[in-house]
Amino acid sequence: MRQIIAASTLIFATCGIAAIAQADDHVVPNAHLLQLADTSTTQTQRSEPGPSPPETQHFAISIGGLYTHRETETAGWAPNVQVNYAATDRLELHFMAPFAFDRLKGRGTHYGIGDVEIGARYRIFDENVQSWEPAVAIYPLVDFPSGSERNNLGTGSTHAFLPVWLAKTFDAWTPYGGGGYWINPGVNNRDWFFVLAGVQRQISEALTLGGEIFHASSSKVGLKEQTGFDVNGRYNFTDHHHFVFSVGRGLQNADTTNEATVYAAYLLTF
């Protein structure tokens, strides 16, 4: 399998849908933006942080699990490790290594390393607090074929995602959105588009909740396009220890793309 959200996520990303809700310790109110990828057999998605990286020279490390299901397949990560490092006040570096599992109906379960990912988020424009101008960031990702294509743990090819994300804070509310283009080589694969819009609200200093809706075009011959949603959140136990989650499903072609996706992770920031 290949990554889902979180994606995200951290963005369901994660992704089927999943926000792989990976939050950012210094964004107010901790907005995240979803980026989507596909597996060999299902589409999955992941949430990522918003346009503003964490405080310079700080880390955000998450360890989590992802479960996504459609009519003939169950897949996910168990676990997934993500490391983000804010090299400057505008540039954040990203690394992700998932241990993936995939179970096709009647064929048993496979487990092993998934496709490793690297990326870099760069904030092009700052949010203008005196107007409606949002923060704008680019967040290119490259996924390497480290997972077994034979066992549906990877795609067997190198892939790249080229997105643009926007976010704007209004007191406790942060609407955000964006999308991009996946370069998706491989037998029977298609290049594809992904777009998302969402909003988060800071309920208290400890709790942030949000929701997203997204659309992904078909990434593979025989795999239908999909529209879906997720609800997500983050709870801050302390300044350094956090819990992030996302739950969602497809709204369009859900039986063949994403009937249910759940992501949960422990996040350490320092």
N, C-alpha and C positions, 0 to 999 in steps of 0.2 A: 504493500500500500504506500501511497504518497500522501503528503500532508493534506490536511483538510483546510482560520478562523488560523491568534488571537487572539493573530488574530485575532490575536488577535488577536489577533486577537489577536487578538488579540487577535477578529471578527470575527458551522452550522452547516469560522469559521471554521472549521472549522473548518473540507471543509467539507456534501450533503447539507445541513447547514452547520455550523458550530461557530460560535465566536470563540476562537481560541483566545480567550480574554487575557491578554498580557497587558497589564496596566502600567502607568507611568507615575512615579512617586511625586513628581513635581509639577504635573499639569493640573490646573484648577479648572473644573473639578475632576481631574483624573480621566479626561476623555480618552477613549481608544478608538482606533479605526481598523476596520476589518480588511484583510487581504486574503484572497482566495487562491487555492490550488486544487488540483484534481488528483485522484488516485488512478491506478491502472484500470479500475472498474467503477469507481464512484467519484463524484465531485465532493470536495470537502473544503472548508474554509477556516480562516483564522483571524482573530482580531489583533490589531497592533495598536501601539500608542498613537496619540494624536501628533500634530505638527511640532509640538514643543518637547525636545528631549529632556531627560532628567538633568539635575544639576551637574555641571561640568565635572568630569573625572569621578563620576559615581556609576555604580553597577546596579542593574535590575536582573535578578536571576530567578527563574520560575521552574518548578518541577510539577508536572501535572499529568492528567490522564484524559483521554478523549474516547468517546463511544459514539458511533454513528451506524444507523441501520437503514437498509432498504429491503425490498421484498425477498431478494435472493442472497443478500450479503450483509455481514456485520464486520465492521472494521474500526480501527482507531489507533491510539498511542497508549502504551503502558510501560514506562512513562515517556514523557517528552521533556527535554531539557532545553531551555532558552536562556541565552545570556545577551544582555544589551549593555553597552558601555558608552557613556556620553563623553566623547573625545573633546568636544568644544560645546559652547552654548547653542550651536546650531547643528552639529553633526553627531549622530548616534550610530554606532556600529552594532551589528546584529549577527548572532550565531544560533543555530538550532539543530539539535540532534535528536530525532524521534526513534524510539523503539516501537515498531509498528506491529500490529496483528491484523490478520485478515481471515475471515471464515466464509467461504462460499457454500451454499446449501448442498449437502451431500458430498463435500470434498475435504472436510477436515479443516483444521486451523493451522495457520503458519504464523511464526513470530520471529522477529529479528530486527536488525538496524534498518531504519527507513532512509529516505533521501535526505542528506544533510543540506542545510541551507545557510547562506550568508547574505547579508544585505547592509545597506547604509541609508539612514534617513537624514535628509538635509532640509532644514527649514529655510525656504526661499524668502518669504515675507512674514514679518511679525504681524500679529493682530493689532489693529488700531483701536485702542480703547475709547477714542473719541468719535468713532463712526462705526459703520456696519462692515468694514473691511476685515475679512477673516485672516487667520494665519494660514499659510500655504506651504506644503512640504511635498517633496518627492521621496519615494521609498523603494528604489529598485531592489529586487531580490533575485538571487540565482540559486537554483536547486540542483545538486549534483546526484548522479545515478548510483548512490551507494547502497540502496535497497535492492533486494532481489526482485527482478521483474517476473521471473518464473513463478514466484510465490505470492505475487501481487503486493509486495512490500515496497516496490519502487517502480519507476516508469522505464528505466533502462536508458534514459536520455537526459541531457542537461536542459533545464528549462529556465526561463527568465520572466519576471513580472515587472512591468513598467507603469506604475500608478502615480496619480497626483491626488493629495488629500487636503481638505479644507476643514477648519474648525473655528468657531466663534463662541466666546463665553458671554452670557447675559446673566449676571448675578449667579444664581445656583444652577442655571441651565446652560448646557453646551450642545448645540446642534452641530453636526458634522456630516461629511459625505465626501464622495469622490469615486474613483475607480481607475481602471487601467486595462492594459493589453497583455495577455499571456502569450509568449512565444513558446510553442508547445510541440517540438519535433517528436517523431516516433511513428511507428506503424499504426495506421488508422486514427492517429491523433489530428486535432485541428487547433490552430491558433484561436483564441477566444477572448471575449470581453467580460469584465466584471464591474458592476456599479453598485453602490450602497449609499443609503442615507440613514441617519440615526440621531438620537438625542440622549443625553445623560443628564441626570439631576443629582446634585449633591444633597442628600437627605440630612446628613449631619457630618461632623468632622470624621466620623468613623465609616459611614455608609454612603456609597454611591450606587444608584440604580439606573438602568437605561434599556433602550430597545432599538432594534435595527430592522430594516427591510432591505433586501438585496435582490439582484437579478444576475444570472450568469448564463451566457450563451453556451452552446454545446461544445465540449472540449474533446469529444471522441466520436467516431462514427458509431451510430447506434445508441448514443447517450443523448437524451433529450435536454433541452434548455430547462432552467429552473428558476423559480422565484420563491423566496422564503423569508423567514423572519427569525429573530431570536430576542430573548430578554436576557440581560446580563447585569452583573454587579461586582462590587468590590467592597470588602470589609477590612478596615485597618485595625489590627489588634494593637499595634504600636507604630511608631514612626518607621520601623524597619521590617515588620512582619505583617503580611497581608494574605487574604484569601480572595481569589477571583473565580467567577463561574459564568457559565452561559448555557442556556437551554433553548432549543428551537427546533424547527422542522420546515419542510418545504410546503409551499402553498400551490405550486404548479408542478405536475408530474412527480408528486412526492413519493409514490409507490416505487418508482424506478430510479429516483435520485436521492431522496432523504426523507424517511418517515419519522426519524427522531435523531437528534444529536445532543449530547451533553458533554460539557467540558468543565473541569474543576482543577485548580492549581494553587499551590502555596507559592507566594512571591516574597522574595527577600530583596530589600533595597538598602544600599549603603554607599 
